[in-house]
Amino acid sequence: LSLDLIEEWSKNHPEASICTPEGVSQFKRIAN
């Protein structure tokens, strides 16, 4: 998983930061 993809996702989902439990679960779902 590239850092660029993480950064892009974070920019597109500022309300769901991957630092939060909700963000982590959403990110894992997108990443898989």
PDB file of N, CA, C and O in Angstrom:
ATOM      1  N   LEU A   1       0.860  -1.195   0.000  1.00  0.00           N
ATOM      2  CA  LEU A   1       0.000   0.000   0.000  1.00  0.00           C
ATOM      3  C   LEU A   1       0.890   1.236   0.000  1.00  0.00           C
ATOM      4  O   LEU A   1       1.766   1.379   0.852  1.00  0.00           O
ATOM      5  N   SER A   2       0.662   2.116  -0.949  1.00  0.00           N
ATOM      6  CA  SER A   2       1.536   3.273  -1.095  1.00  0.00           C
ATOM      7  C   SER A   2       1.108   4.418  -0.187  1.00  0.00           C
ATOM      8  O   SER A   2      -0.075   4.599   0.101  1.00  0.00           O
ATOM      9  N   LEU A   3       2.099   5.184   0.256  1.00  0.00           N
ATOM     10  CA  LEU A   3       1.821   6.342   1.094  1.00  0.00           C
ATOM     11  C   LEU A   3       1.024   7.375   0.315  1.00  0.00           C
ATOM     12  O   LEU A   3       0.188   8.081   0.879  1.00  0.00           O
ATOM     13  N   ASP A   4       1.287   7.462  -0.995  1.00  0.00           N
ATOM     14  CA  ASP A   4       0.536   8.405  -1.824  1.00  0.00           C
ATOM     15  C   ASP A   4      -0.955   8.108  -1.768  1.00  0.00           C
ATOM     16  O   ASP A   4      -1.776   9.023  -1.688  1.00  0.00           O
ATOM     17  N   LEU A   5      -1.302   6.819  -1.809  1.00  0.00           N
ATOM     18  CA  LEU A   5      -2.708   6.436  -1.772  1.00  0.00           C
ATOM     19  C   LEU A   5      -3.327   6.816  -0.431  1.00  0.00           C
ATOM     20  O   LEU A   5      -4.463   7.289  -0.379  1.00  0.00           O
ATOM     21  N   ILE A   6      -2.587   6.610   0.642  1.00  0.00           N
ATOM     22  CA  ILE A   6      -3.067   6.979   1.973  1.00  0.00           C
ATOM     23  C   ILE A   6      -3.293   8.485   2.053  1.00  0.00           C
ATOM     24  O   ILE A   6      -4.316   8.939   2.566  1.00  0.00           O
ATOM     25  N   GLU A   7      -2.337   9.251   1.546  1.00  0.00           N
ATOM     26  CA  GLU A   7      -2.458  10.711   1.592  1.00  0.00           C
ATOM     27  C   GLU A   7      -3.640  11.180   0.756  1.00  0.00           C
ATOM     28  O   GLU A   7      -4.394  12.061   1.169  1.00  0.00           O
ATOM     29  N   GLU A   8      -3.797  10.582  -0.430  1.00  0.00           N
ATOM     30  CA  GLU A   8      -4.906  10.956  -1.307  1.00  0.00           C
ATOM     31  C   GLU A   8      -6.235  10.652  -0.633  1.00  0.00           C
ATOM     32  O   GLU A   8      -7.157  11.467  -0.673  1.00  0.00           O
ATOM     33  N   TRP A   9      -6.337   9.465  -0.005  1.00  0.00           N
ATOM     34  CA  TRP A   9      -7.567   9.078   0.675  1.00  0.00           C
ATOM     35  C   TRP A   9      -7.862  10.035   1.826  1.00  0.00           C
ATOM     36  O   TRP A   9      -9.009  10.428   2.041  1.00  0.00           O
ATOM     37  N   SER A  10      -6.809  10.407   2.568  1.00  0.00           N
ATOM     38  CA  SER A  10      -6.985  11.317   3.696  1.00  0.00           C
ATOM     39  C   SER A  10      -7.506  12.672   3.225  1.00  0.00           C
ATOM     40  O   SER A  10      -8.350  13.284   3.880  1.00  0.00           O
ATOM     41  N   LYS A  11      -6.998  13.133   2.087  1.00  0.00           N
ATOM     42  CA  LYS A  11      -7.465  14.412   1.543  1.00  0.00           C
ATOM     43  C   LYS A  11      -8.922  14.313   1.120  1.00  0.00           C
ATOM     44  O   LYS A  11      -9.686  15.263   1.286  1.00  0.00           O
ATOM     45  N   ASN A  12      -9.308  13.165   0.575  1.00  0.00           N
ATOM     46  CA  ASN A  12     -10.677  12.979   0.106  1.00  0.00           C
ATOM     47  C   ASN A  12     -11.650  12.699   1.245  1.00  0.00           C
ATOM     48  O   ASN A  12     -12.860  12.860   1.083  1.00  0.00           O
ATOM     49  N   HIS A  13     -11.126  12.279   2.399  1.00  0.00           N
ATOM     50  CA  HIS A  13     -11.978  11.948   3.542  1.00  0.00           C
ATOM     51  C   HIS A  13     -11.448  12.613   4.805  1.00  0.00           C
ATOM     52  O   HIS A  13     -11.060  11.926   5.750  1.00  0.00           O
ATOM     53  N   PRO A  14     -11.427  13.957   4.830  1.00  0.00           N
ATOM     54  CA  PRO A  14     -10.874  14.658   5.995  1.00  0.00           C
ATOM     55  C   PRO A  14     -11.651  14.394   7.273  1.00  0.00           C
ATOM     56  O   PRO A  14     -11.096  14.470   8.370  1.00  0.00           O
ATOM     57  N   GLU A  15     -12.942  14.082   7.133  1.00  0.00           N
ATOM     58  CA  GLU A  15     -13.768  13.828   8.319  1.00  0.00           C
ATOM     59  C   GLU A  15     -13.546  12.436   8.868  1.00  0.00           C
ATOM     60  O   GLU A  15     -13.973  12.134   9.983  1.00  0.00           O
ATOM     61  N   ALA A  16     -12.883  11.580   8.102  1.00  0.00           N
ATOM     62  CA  ALA A  16     -12.637  10.203   8.534  1.00  0.00           C
ATOM     63  C   ALA A  16     -11.138   9.950   8.556  1.00  0.00           C
ATOM     64  O   ALA A  16     -10.626   9.102   7.825  1.00  0.00           O
ATOM     65  N   SER A  17     -10.449  10.690   9.398  1.00  0.00           N
ATOM     66  CA  SER A  17      -9.001  10.530   9.513  1.00  0.00           C
ATOM     67  C   SER A  17      -8.662   9.094   9.861  1.00  0.00           C
ATOM     68  O   SER A  17      -9.355   8.464  10.660  1.00  0.00           O
ATOM     69  N   ILE A  18      -7.587   8.567   9.259  1.00  0.00           N
ATOM     70  CA  ILE A  18      -7.194   7.188   9.546  1.00  0.00           C
ATOM     71  C   ILE A  18      -6.622   7.053  10.951  1.00  0.00           C
ATOM     72  O   ILE A  18      -6.254   5.958  11.376  1.00  0.00           O
ATOM     73  N   CYS A  19      -6.549   8.179  11.674  1.00  0.00           N
ATOM     74  CA  CYS A  19      -6.102   8.135  13.068  1.00  0.00           C
ATOM     75  C   CYS A  19      -7.249   7.753  13.999  1.00  0.00           C
ATOM     76  O   CYS A  19      -7.025   7.467  15.175  1.00  0.00           O
ATOM     77  N   THR A  20      -8.468   7.748  13.483  1.00  0.00           N
ATOM     78  CA  THR A  20      -9.624   7.407  14.305  1.00  0.00           C
ATOM     79  C   THR A  20     -10.055   5.972  14.040  1.00  0.00           C
ATOM     80  O   THR A  20      -9.802   5.453  12.952  1.00  0.00           O
ATOM     81  N   PRO A  21     -10.697   5.318  14.998  1.00  0.00           N
ATOM     82  CA  PRO A  21     -11.175   3.942  14.791  1.00  0.00           C
ATOM     83  C   PRO A  21     -12.070   3.830  13.562  1.00  0.00           C
ATOM     84  O   PRO A  21     -11.967   2.867  12.801  1.00  0.00           O
ATOM     85  N   GLU A  22     -12.947   4.810  13.368  1.00  0.00           N
ATOM     86  CA  GLU A  22     -13.832   4.780  12.205  1.00  0.00           C
ATOM     87  C   GLU A  22     -13.014   4.878  10.922  1.00  0.00           C
ATOM     88  O   GLU A  22     -13.274   4.164   9.954  1.00  0.00           O
ATOM     89  N   GLY A  23     -12.032   5.759  10.925  1.00  0.00           N
ATOM     90  CA  GLY A  23     -11.188   5.935   9.751  1.00  0.00           C
ATOM     91  C   GLY A  23     -10.379   4.688   9.449  1.00  0.00           C
ATOM     92  O   GLY A  23     -10.215   4.311   8.289  1.00  0.00           O
ATOM     93  N   VAL A  24      -9.870   4.045  10.501  1.00  0.00           N
ATOM     94  CA  VAL A  24      -9.078   2.832  10.306  1.00  0.00           C
ATOM     95  C   VAL A  24      -9.924   1.743   9.667  1.00  0.00           C
ATOM     96  O   VAL A  24      -9.477   1.087   8.727  1.00  0.00           O
ATOM     97  N   SER A  25     -11.136   1.542  10.162  1.00  0.00           N
ATOM     98  CA  SER A  25     -11.985   0.485   9.609  1.00  0.00           C
ATOM     99  C   SER A  25     -12.375   0.800   8.169  1.00  0.00           C
ATOM    100  O   SER A  25     -12.410  -0.098   7.328  1.00  0.00           O
ATOM    101  N   GLN A  26     -12.666   2.061   7.878  1.00  0.00           N
ATOM    102  CA  GLN A  26     -13.006   2.445   6.511  1.00  0.00           C
ATOM    103  C   GLN A  26     -11.803   2.267   5.602  1.00  0.00           C
ATOM    104  O   GLN A  26     -11.934   1.781   4.479  1.00  0.00           O
ATOM    105  N   PHE A  27     -10.628   2.662   6.086  1.00  0.00           N
ATOM    106  CA  PHE A  27      -9.430   2.564   5.266  1.00  0.00           C
ATOM    107  C   PHE A  27      -9.084   1.119   4.966  1.00  0.00           C
ATOM    108  O   PHE A  27      -8.707   0.786   3.842  1.00  0.00           O
ATOM    109  N   LYS A  28      -9.213   0.257   5.971  1.00  0.00           N
ATOM    110  CA  LYS A  28      -8.927  -1.164   5.756  1.00  0.00           C
ATOM    111  C   LYS A  28      -9.882  -1.750   4.724  1.00  0.00           C
ATOM    112  O   LYS A  28      -9.488  -2.579   3.904  1.00  0.00           O
ATOM    113  N   ARG A  29     -11.142  -1.315   4.766  1.00  0.00           N
ATOM    114  CA  ARG A  29     -12.129  -1.816   3.818  1.00  0.00           C
ATOM    115  C   ARG A  29     -11.766  -1.368   2.403  1.00  0.00           C
ATOM    116  O   ARG A  29     -11.882  -2.146   1.456  1.00  0.00           O
ATOM    117  N   ILE A  30     -11.330  -0.124   2.258  1.00  0.00           N
ATOM    118  CA  ILE A  30     -10.939   0.401   0.949  1.00  0.00           C
ATOM    119  C   ILE A  30      -9.647  -0.249   0.471  1.00  0.00           C
ATOM    120  O   ILE A  30      -9.502  -0.555  -0.712  1.00  0.00           O
ATOM    121  N   ALA A  31      -8.712  -0.458   1.387  1.00  0.00           N
ATOM    122  CA  ALA A  31      -7.397  -0.980   1.018  1.00  0.00           C
ATOM    123  C   ALA A  31      -7.464  -2.434   0.570  1.00  0.00           C
ATOM    124  O   ALA A  31      -6.609  -2.890  -0.188  1.00  0.00           O
ATOM    125  N   ASN A  32      -8.473  -3.162   1.035  1.00  0.00           N
ATOM    126  CA  ASN A  32      -8.543  -4.587   0.708  1.00  0.00           C
ATOM    127  C   ASN A  32      -9.337  -4.873  -0.547  1.00  0.00           C
ATOM    128  O   ASN A  32      -9.476  -6.032  -0.939  1.00  0.00           O
TER     129      ASN A  32
END
